Amino acid sequence: MSEEIGGWVELREPEVDPDEPTGPQPVVAVVGRPNVGKSTLVNRIIGRRQAVVEDIPGVTRDRVPYDAYWNGRAFTVVDTGGWEPDAKDRAAAIAAQAETAVATADVVVFVVDAMVGSTDVDEAAVKMLRRSAKPVILVANKADNSTIEMEATALWSLGLGEPYPISALHGRGSGDLLDAIMSALPEAPKIVENRPRGPRRVALVGRPNVGKSSLLNRFSGEERAVVDSVAGTTVDPVDSLVEIGGETWQLVDTAGLRKRVGKASGTEYYASLRTASAIEAAEVAVVLLDASEVISEQDQRILTMVVEAGRALVIAFNKWDLVDGDRRYYLDKEIDRELRRIPWAIRLNLSAKTGRAVDKLAPALRKALASWETRIPTAQLNQWLTALVQATPHPVRGGRAPRVLFATQAGVSPPRFVLFTTGPLDAGYQRFVERKLREEFGFEGTPIDISVRPRKKLGPGGRGKAHG
């Protein structure tokens, strides 16, 4: 089993269950033209720097197999040399080795340089891969940032389906790619792991004295975090493994944030930095608000931190035991006014002190994480989008109305979508698309990102293409 940690992948030797059937492991061949990062990707998959990598083409020559593990399954990944059509001498032998790897593989991972885009050699390789009739997963490597990741969508033109933008060097997108490989592989003997998968990471955040440490202690069943009526007791993030709803979670109790990080000083400054880091390291954040007090500007800033970090979000109104009828009336008004920009956040009313409704937190966390990791198939997404824009087209501006040509989901955690259009969209129409997207597919508890790529005009008579 392997798990991504700190940019690389931690390899865990599996233990084969003697009661499970044994047999040959499925094979994944990694192919592509020279110097697109195949060996770097192989190292990423196997979780160690074993395949030789150098910033010159032609380092890998033979097909080299390695054992790999992911999500409880074992498989063999085969590194190959750069494939080129009409190769001569040694290059021809290298290409032949790559073709043999394709012929003997169960799944082929075809690697393209996302920074360069498709080349004539890539298109020739596609013809070779089609002749093999093997399942092919298209990888756009060297997508080291979101801008290049958006560029990778142009690789749909190769006709191999959805490209997976990754950075084999930095690990960006590698988890999604490995999941896709697992889905494409035939069934293989299951693996019994020595250690289970790590628990989901939850950050407890909020301004001082809203009850974060009290909630942590409620779940842990002990005084795991110091609780005091004096605000600011917690400074360092406190990690605890606690059981909520029959599942183990890793909860991180963070310092209460009084000010913006840039305006804090001394101990509070470093506590703020650690809290920001805890949010970045988490998968879902529980933002605690004091239900007995007015929603403050600092509450708003903390919510913004979580949304901008792209984390799943549950808002917990704590100290509900102190809320009377009058306060509930005004709190409803505050929610409508102060939280209208994040209506998708899951909200709970609870009391860490009395235990009221704390059992509802686990289902809320699971729902938020499921939305955070949701991927919509491209065909289903575009079928829905076509019906939407036909029923409600973009308003006419300056005598014209931009059209939405198609869409793709560029990533998950959080879900990211790209709309390819004939021109810029009004912000209001973009919000309309997001609202309808949520109504159709859910996404409760997670932010989603929608970007627009207008087709670039090349002048009179020129054909347009999407912006780079």
Rosetta blueprint (number, residue, H / E / L):
1 M L
2 S E
3 E E
4 E E
5 I E
6 G L
7 G L
8 W E
9 V E
10 E E
11 L E
12 R L
13 E L
14 P L
15 E E
16 V E
17 D L
18 P L
19 D L
20 E L
21 P L
22 T L
23 G L
24 P L
25 Q L
26 P L
27 V E
28 V E
29 A E
30 V E
31 V E
32 G L
33 R L
34 P L
35 N L
36 V L
37 G L
38 K H
39 S H
40 T H
41 L H
42 V H
43 N H
44 R H
45 I H
46 I H
47 G L
48 R L
49 R L
50 Q L
51 A L
52 V L
53 V L
54 E L
55 D L
56 I L
57 P L
58 G L
59 V L
60 T L
61 R L
62 D L
63 R L
64 V E
65 P E
66 Y E
67 D E
68 A E
69 Y E
70 W E
71 N L
72 G L
73 R E
74 A E
75 F E
76 T E
77 V E
78 V E
79 D E
80 T L
81 G L
82 G L
83 W L
84 E L
85 P L
86 D L
87 A L
88 K L
89 D H
90 R H
91 A H
92 A H
93 A H
94 I H
95 A H
96 A H
97 Q H
98 A H
99 E H
100 T H
101 A H
102 V H
103 A H
104 T H
105 A L
106 D L
107 V E
108 V E
109 V E
110 F E
111 V E
112 V E
113 D E
114 A L
115 M L
116 V L
117 G L
118 S L
119 T L
120 D H
121 V H
122 D H
123 E H
124 A H
125 A H
126 V H
127 K H
128 M H
129 L H
130 R H
131 R H
132 S H
133 A L
134 K L
135 P L
136 V E
137 I E
138 L E
139 V E
140 A E
141 N E
142 K L
143 A L
144 D L
145 N L
146 S H
147 T H
148 I H
149 E H
150 M H
151 E H
152 A H
153 T H
154 A H
155 L H
156 W H
157 S H
158 L H
159 G L
160 L L
161 G L
162 E L
163 P L
164 Y E
165 P E
166 I L
167 S E
168 A L
169 L L
170 H L
171 G L
172 R E
173 G L
174 S H
175 G H
176 D H
177 L H
178 L H
179 D H
180 A H
181 I H
182 M H
183 S H
184 A H
185 L L
186 P L
187 E L
188 A L
189 P L
190 K E
191 I E
192 V E
193 E L
194 N L
195 R L
196 P L
197 R L
198 G L
199 P L
200 R E
201 R E
202 V E
203 A E
204 L E
205 V E
206 G L
207 R L
208 P L
209 N L
210 V L
211 G L
212 K H
213 S H
214 S H
215 L H
216 L H
217 N H
218 R H
219 F H
220 S H
221 G L
222 E L
223 E L
224 R L
225 A L
226 V L
227 V L
228 D L
229 S L
230 V L
231 A L
232 G L
233 T L
234 T L
235 V L
236 D L
237 P L
238 V E
239 D E
240 S E
241 L E
242 V E
243 E E
244 I E
245 G L
246 G L
247 E E
248 T E
249 W E
250 Q E
251 L E
252 V E
253 D E
254 T L
255 A L
256 G L
257 L L
258 R L
259 K L
260 R L
261 V H
262 G H
263 K H
264 A L
265 S L
266 G H
267 T H
268 E H
269 Y H
270 Y H
271 A H
272 S H
273 L H
274 R H
275 T H
276 A H
277 S H
278 A H
279 I H
280 E H
281 A H
282 A L
283 E L
284 V E
285 A E
286 V E
287 V E
288 L E
289 L E
290 D E
291 A L
292 S L
293 E L
294 V L
295 I L
296 S L
297 E H
298 Q H
299 D H
300 Q H
301 R H
302 I H
303 L H
304 T H
305 M H
306 V H
307 V H
308 E H
309 A L
310 G L
311 R L
312 A E
313 L E
314 V E
315 I E
316 A E
317 F E
318 N E
319 K L
320 W H
321 D H
322 L H
323 V L
324 D L
325 G H
326 D H
327 R H
328 R H
329 Y H
330 Y H
331 L H
332 D H
333 K H
334 E H
335 I H
336 D H
337 R H
338 E H
339 L L
340 R L
341 R L
342 I L
343 P L
344 W L
345 A L
346 I E
347 R E
348 L E
349 N E
350 L L
351 S L
352 A L
353 K L
354 T L
355 G L
356 R L
357 A L
358 V H
359 D H
360 K H
361 L H
362 A H
363 P H
364 A H
365 L H
366 R H
367 K H
368 A H
369 L H
370 A H
371 S H
372 W H
373 E L
374 T L
375 R L
376 I L
377 P L
378 T H
379 A H
380 Q H
381 L H
382 N H
383 Q H
384 W H
385 L H
386 T H
387 A H
388 L H
389 V H
390 Q H
391 A H
392 T L
393 P L
394 H L
395 P L
396 V L
397 R E
398 G L
399 G L
400 R E
401 A L
402 P L
403 R L
404 V E
405 L E
406 F E
407 A E
408 T E
409 Q E
410 A E
411 G E
412 V L
413 S L
414 P L
415 P L
416 R E
417 F E
418 V E
419 L E
420 F E
421 T E
422 T L
423 G L
424 P L
425 L L
426 D L
427 A H
428 G H
429 Y H
430 Q H
431 R H
432 F H
433 V H
434 E H
435 R H
436 K H
437 L H
438 R H
439 E H
440 E H
441 F H
442 G L
443 F L
444 E L
445 G L
446 T L
447 P L
448 I L
449 D E
450 I E
451 S E
452 V E
453 R E
454 P E
455 R E
456 K E
457 K L
458 L L
459 G L
460 P L
461 G L
462 G L
463 R L
464 G L
465 K E
466 A E
467 H L
468 G L
